[in-house]
Amino acid sequence: MVTVSAPGKLMVMGEHAVVYGHPCIVTAVDKRLVVTAQDHTGESDVIEAPQVTDTRFIRRALHDTKVVFGIRRSVRLLTESSFSNSYGFGSSSAVVAATIRAISALFGQTIEKKRLFDMAYRIVLSVQGVGSGFDVAAAVYGGSLYFRTGGAEITPLPNGIPLIVGYTGVKADTPTFIRRVAEERRRDTKKVDGIFRDIAKLVVRAKDVYTASDWKELGRLMDENHVQLTKLGISTPAIERLVKAASDAGAWGAKLSGAGGGDCIIALSSDRKRKAVEQAIAEEGGEVVRIATGAAGVTVETTDDQKELFIVVDTNDTVLGYQTRAACHSDPSLIHRSVGVVISDRRGRILLQRRSLMKDLQPGLWGVSAAGHVTKGETYDTAIRRELTEELGVALPLTFVGKSLFVGPEETEMSSIYTARANGPFHPDGREISELRYFGKSELTKKISSGALTLTPWTQKVLRMVDVLP
């Protein structure tokens, strides 16, 4: 069984213009949609989505993911959401991203974020018919993003924008309003394209302002963005009341968020004015929705402690400081120390472990005998001995092989590698390891070539270092 969550989103600036190739700014929010996937003994897949009225997105994501990875076994999916799909937080994109990631993890398939985005975006378009993909990007990458249609540009921005969200009480139909704007563009291309260009200029300026955390100026740009959106005819009296109430109460800026016709408004406010702005929104009939911005993207829920502090180094292995596991596993520029040991028995067979499905990276893939990260206060030697004890329940004499920099798609590690000889018995930790077995070198090569066994990229490099693989 694998459980995966993906965040909702809020459009900060750039609505509608983004559909036509212009940039936008979007932020992931801490309201998450959760998908649990497990093997099913029946002949057909089973989907349990009690909070979802339209399961087309889930069904298409499940079908397409199984086709891509050649999966023929039946699956049972259960979805659960911490937010109502009425809010326009992008539940469809979140459930698609989470479903793809859950199925790939369940069957031990590696999928990089760009490929996940591309798959999810195609699925959303196939069901919805229209869309730029910014909500898919927020679900996959998380944080705050400067985004262009179809993922032509996806640039992370600093997190922590102090937004207040007010729900109008009206669920908007995003595809309908996208088509409405498209029809208006056909009628008066010059006017609508001019509006889009003006919005794009605001977004480009907002990118720098956002990076500098100049919230007062960003609020002013949001106000201007809202004026441009009203020219497209997508605002409503309810939206206008909430935007005006927030501005009158002292918000730096306020605007509609999303396709229009309802859903939410967002306001940018200082801590000092926050309570007054929230009260003003509520008094105008809006529902204040408590959110935090810059949330993590699609995530395999894991037993790994995301707050654990890793040692961050430069390319010469000089210590620069410390960062959390979550930070190191989402930013490849943070080089952090790791360790691994390759154990062989008296017959020369190599001990490998299949990673638990609850691991935060490469769940279900095969790794070296024992491995892990060097945490604050540890040396390479103390870290590998701890990993041996925690993962395999043994203490062994070790031989140091060497140190190597590994650059992967999601993290960069300065790795110290060791070898050892042991025949067992071992006592594997089920939270870390789902299977543990010895492989002869020729057997290992054949299984890798046939696709019957998939190693993590890091493990492939380590096994070459110790002359197990050519």
LINNOR-V246072 format. One record per backbone hydrogen bond with DSSP energy under -0.5 kcal/mol. NH is the residue of the N-H (numbers start at 1). CO is the residue of the C=O. If there is no record, write none. Layout:
# LINNOR-V246072
{{NH	CO} {NH	CO}}
This chain:
# LINNOR-V246072
{{2	37} {4	35} {5	299} {6	33} {8	29} {8	31} {9	89} {10	27} {12	10} {12	25} {13	25} {17	15} {18	14} {19	16} {20	16} {20	17} {21	18} {22	17} {24	147} {25	13} {26	145} {27	10} {28	143} {29	8} {30	292} {32	30} {33	6} {34	80} {35	4} {36	78} {37	2} {38	76} {40	74} {46	75} {48	77} {49	47} {52	49} {55	53} {59	55} {60	56} {61	57} {62	58} {63	59} {64	60} {65	61} {66	62} {67	63} {68	64} {69	65} {70	66} {70	67} {71	66} {72	70} {74	40} {76	38} {77	46} {77	75} {78	36} {79	48} {80	34} {82	32} {87	84} {88	85} {94	90} {95	91} {96	92} {97	93} {98	94} {99	95} {100	96} {101	97} {102	98} {103	99} {104	100} {105	101} {106	102} {107	103} {108	105} {109	104} {116	112} {117	113} {118	114} {119	115} {120	116} {121	117} {122	118} {123	119} {124	120} {125	121} {126	122} {127	123} {128	124} {129	125} {137	133} {138	134} {139	135} {140	136} {141	137} {142	137} {142	138} {143	295} {144	157} {145	26} {146	155} {147	24} {147	145} {148	153} {150	132} {151	148} {152	148} {152	149} {153	148} {155	146} {156	154} {157	144} {163	161} {164	267} {165	289} {166	265} {167	287} {168	263} {171	169} {172	170} {174	172} {177	173} {178	174} {179	175} {180	176} {181	177} {182	178} {183	179} {184	180} {185	181} {186	182} {187	183} {188	184} {192	188} {193	189} {194	190} {195	191} {196	192} {197	193} {198	194} {199	195} {200	196} {201	197} {202	198} {203	199} {204	200} {205	201} {206	202} {207	203} {208	204} {209	205} {210	206} {211	207} {212	208} {213	210} {214	209} {215	213} {218	214} {219	215} {220	216} {221	217} {222	218} {223	219} {224	220} {225	221} {226	222} {227	223} {228	224} {229	225} {230	226} {231	227} {232	228} {232	229} {233	230} {234	229} {240	236} {241	237} {242	238} {243	239} {244	240} {245	241} {246	242} {247	243} {248	244} {249	245} {250	247} {251	246} {252	268} {253	268} {255	266} {257	264} {261	234} {263	170} {264	257} {265	166} {266	255} {267	164} {268	253} {269	162} {269	267} {274	270} {275	271} {277	273} {278	274} {279	275} {280	276} {281	277} {282	278} {283	279} {284	280} {284	281} {285	282} {286	281} {287	167} {288	286} {289	165} {289	287} {290	288} {291	289} {294	28} {295	28} {297	141} {298	139} {299	5} {301	3} {301	299} {303	358} {304	358} {306	304} {308	305} {310	308} {310	323} {311	374} {312	310} {312	321} {313	335} {314	318} {317	314} {320	312} {321	312} {323	310} {325	308} {326	306} {328	324} {329	325} {330	327} {331	327} {334	331} {335	333} {336	412} {337	311} {338	414} {339	372} {340	416} {341	370} {342	418} {343	341} {343	351} {344	420} {345	349} {348	345} {350	439} {351	343} {352	350} {352	437} {353	367} {354	435} {355	353} {355	365} {356	432} {359	356} {364	355} {365	362} {366	454} {367	353} {369	341} {370	341} {372	339} {374	337} {375	373} {376	309} {378	375} {383	379} {384	380} {385	381} {386	382} {387	383} {388	384} {389	385} {390	386} {391	387} {392	387} {392	388} {393	388} {393	389} {394	388} {399	419} {401	417} {402	417} {404	415} {406	404} {406	413} {407	405} {408	406} {408	411} {412	334} {413	406} {414	336} {415	404} {415	413} {416	338} {417	402} {417	415} {418	340} {419	399} {420	342} {422	344} {427	392} {429	391} {430	428} {432	429} {433	429} {434	354} {435	354} {437	352} {439	350} {444	440} {445	441} {446	442} {447	443} {448	444} {449	445} {450	446} {451	447} {451	448} {452	447} {453	447} {455	453} {456	366} {460	456} {461	457} {462	458} {463	459} {464	460} {465	461} {466	462} {467	464} {468	463} {469	463}}
